[in-house]
């Protein structure tokens, strides 16, 4: 089985989640064609991996864990 894989950062800041929800509501009300994302699934996609074989998921996870050992945490600021 294949799943759509991506590397992402979860959106945990309540203020950002609230603002994104407001924007989604406005877009839905305007009849914009979009796929609404539930607030618990909000994230910033860093890299879309495409269709990944389920058997390869552990390899992807362990590789990402190895890579992340060499990175320091960072902050993101959103404006606009």
Secondary structure in CASP SS format (residue, H / E / C, confidence):
PFRMAT SS
TARGET T0000
AUTHOR 0000-0000-0000
METHOD secondary structure of the structure
MODEL  1
X C 1.00
X E 1.00
X E 1.00
X E 1.00
X E 1.00
X E 1.00
X E 1.00
X E 1.00
X E 1.00
X E 1.00
X C 1.00
X C 1.00
X C 1.00
X H 1.00
X H 1.00
X H 1.00
X H 1.00
X H 1.00
X H 1.00
X H 1.00
X H 1.00
X H 1.00
X H 1.00
X H 1.00
X H 1.00
X H 1.00
X H 1.00
X H 1.00
X H 1.00
X C 1.00
X C 1.00
X C 1.00
X C 1.00
X C 1.00
X C 1.00
X C 1.00
X C 1.00
X C 1.00
X H 1.00
X H 1.00
X H 1.00
X C 1.00
X E 1.00
X E 1.00
X E 1.00
X E 1.00
X E 1.00
X E 1.00
X E 1.00
X E 1.00
X E 1.00
X E 1.00
X E 1.00
X H 1.00
X H 1.00
X H 1.00
X H 1.00
X H 1.00
X H 1.00
X H 1.00
X H 1.00
X H 1.00
X H 1.00
X H 1.00
X H 1.00
X H 1.00
X H 1.00
X H 1.00
X C 1.00
X C 1.00
X C 1.00
X C 1.00
X C 1.00
X C 1.00
X C 1.00
X C 1.00
X C 1.00
X C 1.00
X C 1.00
X C 1.00
END
